[in-house]
């Protein structure tokens, strides 16, 4: 047993690695018959491993848990662990599914069967609210580079699966350029408001044609950008000063920068962005 790693209690007892007294006093149960040391921190990856052990090492890891193993970011540590497994009565913290998994839709990672990035995207995109699905798909696409057409190919192989229309709608909105969930939600807010779909990670070219900055969201032709300021912009003085100087440089180049923080109301954001695009259309003689 690796220190801090989950293990199957009955196996530790059968091998003589632990006595019943040691198991009871030094370890705690994560799931039935799956234990960790009492002082172990339960990270998301350890919870995934524990759920897999609970299944008798037979389950396929799917959904958000699979996305996490594919290095997708911003998945909460307490998210339910989804596994494809026949047991219909999982313990708290585990969600079992009984979906058909076809050849080529799974792979082995560290000895565990996991859905491929494309199949993981297929599952995530079919479930929950479209906005939440897009946010997770953005992160998965950023981590793995999955192709939308490959996910649609899986959909064709499962024509009667629930949520296919939701999946198609979500895939149309996926953008791996989103660098955070807030940026994803901000992009979707602007699209839902009827504004032109913004580009992500907009390059700003210097006189030599080499990018000198990348903007969160924007419209290059109109030279309008929307920048999301996270907490680090307020708590890190050096970052704060750097942002001010960067904004001044961009504005001197002709860019209109709309800065957004978490406290901004959606209606206010939309109004400011629409006004910036209208100002740009007047300045450059373009249609917003």
Backbone torsions as a table, in degrees:
resi	resn	phi	psi	omega
1	UNK	NA	128.4	176.7
2	UNK	-78.5	139.4	-179.9
3	UNK	-55.1	126.8	177.4
4	UNK	83.0	-12.0	-177.8
5	UNK	-85.8	144.1	176.9
6	UNK	-63.3	151.5	177.6
7	UNK	-149.7	162.0	179.0
8	UNK	-86.2	120.1	-174.4
9	UNK	-60.4	-44.5	-177.4
10	UNK	-63.3	-32.7	178.0
11	UNK	-69.6	-40.1	178.4
12	UNK	-64.2	-37.8	177.8
13	UNK	-69.0	-43.8	-177.5
14	UNK	-64.7	-33.5	-178.4
15	UNK	-83.0	-10.7	-177.6
16	UNK	83.6	6.3	-179.6
17	UNK	-66.7	-29.4	-180.0
18	UNK	-139.2	152.0	169.8
19	UNK	-93.5	166.6	179.0
20	UNK	-62.7	-36.6	178.8
21	UNK	-64.9	-43.4	178.3
22	UNK	-63.5	-42.9	-179.6
23	UNK	-62.4	-40.0	-176.6
24	UNK	-74.2	-35.1	-172.5
25	UNK	-96.5	-25.7	-174.8
26	UNK	-105.4	-10.7	-174.1
27	UNK	-132.4	162.8	177.3
28	UNK	-130.9	149.8	-178.2
29	UNK	-81.1	129.5	172.9
30	UNK	-88.3	-51.5	173.6
31	UNK	-133.1	168.5	179.8
32	UNK	-51.5	122.2	176.8
33	UNK	70.5	10.9	177.3
34	UNK	-120.8	125.0	-171.4
35	UNK	-126.8	158.5	168.3
36	UNK	-137.8	162.5	176.3
37	UNK	-63.2	152.1	-172.5
38	UNK	-62.1	-28.6	-178.1
39	UNK	-97.3	6.2	-177.7
40	UNK	-72.1	139.1	174.1
41	UNK	-84.5	127.3	-177.5
42	UNK	-90.3	89.3	174.7
43	UNK	-72.4	168.9	178.3
44	UNK	-60.4	-43.0	-178.6
45	UNK	-63.9	-37.2	177.7
46	UNK	-68.8	-36.3	177.2
47	UNK	-66.0	-37.5	176.7
48	UNK	-63.4	-45.1	179.4
49	UNK	-61.6	-42.3	-179.4
50	UNK	-64.0	-40.7	178.8
51	UNK	-64.7	-38.2	177.9
52	UNK	-65.0	-41.4	176.6
53	UNK	-63.0	-41.9	178.7
54	UNK	-55.4	-36.0	-178.8
55	UNK	-74.8	2.5	-175.5
56	UNK	76.3	24.1	-179.5
57	UNK	66.1	23.3	-176.7
58	UNK	-107.2	-19.8	-174.0
59	UNK	-73.3	154.6	170.2
60	UNK	-98.6	130.1	-179.2
61	UNK	-80.2	128.1	-173.1
62	UNK	-133.5	178.6	172.4
63	UNK	61.5	-142.2	-177.1
64	UNK	-61.6	-34.7	178.8
65	UNK	-63.4	-42.5	177.1
66	UNK	-64.1	-41.9	178.2
67	UNK	-58.5	-40.7	179.1
68	UNK	-62.7	-40.7	178.5
69	UNK	-68.1	-24.5	174.6
70	UNK	-85.0	12.1	175.2
71	UNK	74.4	20.9	173.4
72	UNK	-68.4	138.5	-176.0
73	UNK	-94.5	171.8	172.6
74	UNK	64.7	28.4	174.1
75	UNK	-95.5	123.3	-176.5
76	UNK	-59.8	145.2	-179.9
77	UNK	-63.7	-25.7	-176.2
78	UNK	-97.3	13.2	179.6
79	UNK	-63.5	141.0	175.8
80	UNK	-58.0	137.6	-179.3
81	UNK	-84.0	115.7	-179.1
82	UNK	-91.6	129.9	176.1
83	UNK	-136.7	145.6	173.6
84	UNK	-88.4	110.1	-171.0
85	UNK	-158.0	147.7	-173.5
86	UNK	-73.9	-21.8	-177.8
87	UNK	-66.7	116.0	-176.3
88	UNK	-88.2	1.3	-179.0
89	UNK	-126.3	70.3	-178.2
90	UNK	-74.1	159.7	175.2
91	UNK	-73.0	167.4	178.5
92	UNK	-59.6	132.9	-179.0
93	UNK	99.0	-6.9	178.2
94	UNK	-122.7	137.1	178.1
95	UNK	-121.6	118.9	-178.8
96	UNK	-99.2	143.4	176.7
97	UNK	-127.5	159.5	-179.6
98	UNK	-130.9	52.7	-179.0
99	UNK	-83.9	153.2	174.9
100	UNK	-76.1	126.5	177.5
101	UNK	-115.2	116.8	-176.1
102	UNK	-91.9	169.6	-179.7
103	UNK	-58.4	135.2	179.4
104	UNK	88.8	-0.9	-178.4
105	UNK	-100.9	0.2	177.4
106	UNK	-132.5	161.8	176.1
107	UNK	-147.8	166.1	-179.7
108	UNK	-104.9	126.9	178.1
109	UNK	-128.6	117.4	-179.4
110	UNK	54.2	39.4	176.4
111	UNK	82.5	-0.1	-179.0
112	UNK	-112.9	143.7	178.3
113	UNK	-84.1	128.1	-175.7
114	UNK	-134.4	144.9	174.6
115	UNK	-66.8	146.6	178.1
116	UNK	-64.5	163.9	176.9
117	UNK	-54.6	-40.4	-178.0
118	UNK	-66.9	-44.1	178.6
119	UNK	-68.6	-36.3	176.5
120	UNK	-61.4	-42.8	176.9
121	UNK	-63.1	-40.1	178.0
122	UNK	-58.4	-43.1	-178.9
123	UNK	-72.7	-44.9	-178.5
124	UNK	-64.1	-40.7	-176.2
125	UNK	-69.5	-18.6	-177.3
126	UNK	-88.6	-11.1	-168.6
127	UNK	-122.8	146.1	176.3
128	UNK	79.3	-173.2	179.3
129	UNK	-68.8	145.9	-176.2
130	UNK	-60.5	-42.7	-178.7
131	UNK	-59.9	-46.5	179.7
132	UNK	-63.3	-39.2	178.6
133	UNK	-63.2	-42.3	-179.5
134	UNK	-63.0	-41.2	179.6
135	UNK	-59.2	-45.5	-179.8
136	UNK	-70.8	-35.1	177.6
137	UNK	-68.1	-38.0	175.4
138	UNK	-55.2	-49.2	-177.6
139	UNK	-64.8	-40.4	180.0
140	UNK	-67.4	-40.7	178.0
141	UNK	-64.7	-38.2	178.3
142	UNK	-64.4	-36.7	-177.2
143	UNK	-79.7	-35.2	-170.8
144	UNK	-116.1	-21.6	-177.3
145	UNK	72.7	24.8	179.9
146	UNK	-59.3	151.7	-179.5
147	UNK	-100.7	134.6	-179.3
148	UNK	-57.7	-41.2	-179.3
149	UNK	-61.3	-33.9	178.6
150	UNK	-68.9	-36.3	177.0
151	UNK	-68.0	-41.2	177.1
152	UNK	-63.9	-31.8	175.8
153	UNK	-63.3	-39.2	176.2
154	UNK	-65.4	-39.2	178.9
155	UNK	-59.2	-37.2	178.9
156	UNK	-66.0	-27.2	179.2
157	UNK	-81.5	-11.0	179.8
158	UNK	-130.1	63.2	-170.8
159	UNK	-65.6	-16.8	-177.2
160	UNK	-107.9	11.7	179.0
161	UNK	-71.1	142.9	177.9
162	UNK	-70.0	149.0	173.7
163	UNK	85.1	16.1	-176.6
164	UNK	-67.7	-36.6	177.8
165	UNK	-66.3	-39.4	177.4
166	UNK	-63.3	-40.5	178.7
167	UNK	-61.2	-47.7	-179.5
168	UNK	-60.5	-41.8	179.3
169	UNK	-64.5	-40.2	-179.4
170	UNK	-68.5	-41.5	-178.5
171	UNK	-64.8	-30.7	177.8
172	UNK	-65.3	-20.2	-175.6
173	UNK	-104.5	-3.1	-175.8
174	UNK	-66.0	139.1	176.6
175	UNK	-148.7	110.0	-178.4
176	UNK	-69.5	-6.5	179.7
177	UNK	-76.3	-12.7	179.1
178	UNK	-65.9	124.6	-175.3
179	UNK	-96.2	2.3	177.6
180	UNK	-166.0	160.1	175.9
181	UNK	-58.5	-37.5	179.0
182	UNK	-60.7	-40.0	178.4
183	UNK	-65.8	-37.6	177.5
184	UNK	-63.0	-48.0	179.8
185	UNK	-63.5	-36.7	178.7
186	UNK	-64.0	-44.3	178.5
187	UNK	-60.6	-44.4	-179.3
188	UNK	-66.3	-35.3	176.8
189	UNK	-59.6	-45.4	-178.5
190	UNK	-67.9	-39.9	179.0
191	UNK	-65.4	-44.6	180.0
192	UNK	-62.8	-26.3	180.0
193	UNK	-79.7	-2.3	178.6
194	UNK	88.2	9.0	177.9
195	UNK	-78.2	157.4	177.5
196	UNK	-57.0	142.5	-178.3
197	UNK	-62.4	123.0	-178.5
198	UNK	-79.4	154.0	172.4
199	UNK	-84.5	148.9	175.2
200	UNK	-101.8	154.1	179.6
201	UNK	49.8	56.8	-176.5
202	UNK	-71.2	121.3	-179.7
203	UNK	-77.2	137.9	173.0
204	UNK	-109.5	117.3	-173.2
205	UNK	-90.9	140.9	174.1
206	UNK	-82.9	-175.6	-177.7
207	UNK	-64.4	-23.1	179.8
208	UNK	-92.1	5.0	179.1
209	UNK	83.2	2.2	179.4
210	UNK	-95.1	134.2	-179.4
211	UNK	-59.5	132.5	177.0
212	UNK	-109.0	-8.3	177.9
213	UNK	-163.7	156.7	173.3
214	UNK	-126.5	129.8	-176.8
215	UNK	-101.0	143.0	-174.2
216	UNK	-53.3	-56.1	-178.7
217	UNK	-141.6	151.5	175.5
218	UNK	171.4	-175.2	-179.6
219	UNK	-129.3	104.6	-172.8
220	UNK	-61.7	-41.1	-177.6
221	UNK	-64.7	-39.7	-180.0
222	UNK	-82.2	-12.5	-176.8
223	UNK	57.3	48.2	175.4
224	UNK	-122.2	131.9	-179.7
225	UNK	-131.5	150.4	175.3
226	UNK	-119.1	121.2	-177.5
227	UNK	-115.2	128.1	177.2
228	UNK	-93.9	124.4	179.0
229	UNK	-98.9	108.2	177.4
230	UNK	-80.5	-175.1	-176.7
231	UNK	-60.8	-31.4	-177.1
232	UNK	-64.2	-23.9	179.6
233	UNK	-71.1	-23.8	-179.5
234	UNK	-96.6	-32.5	-174.7
235	UNK	-90.3	-21.0	-179.3
236	UNK	-103.4	106.3	-176.6
237	UNK	-60.7	-40.9	-179.5
238	UNK	-62.7	-42.1	177.8
239	UNK	-65.3	-38.6	179.5
240	UNK	-60.3	-47.5	179.6
241	UNK	-65.3	-41.3	179.0
242	UNK	-60.8	-40.8	-179.8
243	UNK	-64.6	-40.8	179.5
244	UNK	-61.4	-46.9	-178.7
245	UNK	-66.7	-37.0	178.8
246	UNK	-64.7	-44.4	178.9
247	UNK	-62.4	-42.4	178.6
248	UNK	-60.4	-42.6	179.0
249	UNK	-61.8	-45.5	-178.1
250	UNK	-65.5	-41.2	179.3
251	UNK	-66.6	-34.3	175.6
252	UNK	-65.4	-28.3	177.9
253	UNK	-79.9	-9.9	178.9
254	UNK	109.7	0.2	179.8
255	UNK	-76.6	144.0	169.7
256	UNK	-102.1	118.2	-175.6
257	UNK	-108.1	123.3	174.6
258	UNK	-104.5	112.8	-178.5
259	UNK	-94.0	134.8	-176.1
260	UNK	-125.1	138.1	174.0
261	UNK	-123.1	167.3	-174.6
262	UNK	-60.0	-29.8	-176.5
263	UNK	-77.8	-10.4	-178.7
264	UNK	-67.2	138.7	177.0
265	UNK	-79.7	141.8	-178.8
266	UNK	-51.7	-43.9	-178.0
267	UNK	-62.1	-37.4	179.7
268	UNK	-67.9	-40.1	178.7
269	UNK	-61.7	-48.6	-178.9
270	UNK	-60.3	-43.2	179.7
271	UNK	-61.0	-45.4	-178.0
272	UNK	-65.8	-40.7	-179.9
273	UNK	-68.9	-43.8	178.9
274	UNK	-61.2	-40.5	178.6
275	UNK	-64.4	-39.0	179.0
276	UNK	-64.7	-41.3	178.7
277	UNK	-66.7	-37.8	177.5
278	UNK	-66.4	-41.3	177.3
279	UNK	-61.7	-40.5	179.5
280	UNK	-64.9	-41.0	-178.7
281	UNK	-63.9	-34.3	177.2
282	UNK	-71.5	-43.3	-176.6
283	UNK	-64.0	-45.6	-173.8
284	UNK	-102.6	-2.8	-179.2
285	UNK	70.4	33.1	-179.7
286	UNK	-109.3	162.6	173.7
287	UNK	-87.7	131.6	-179.6
288	UNK	-72.8	NA	NA
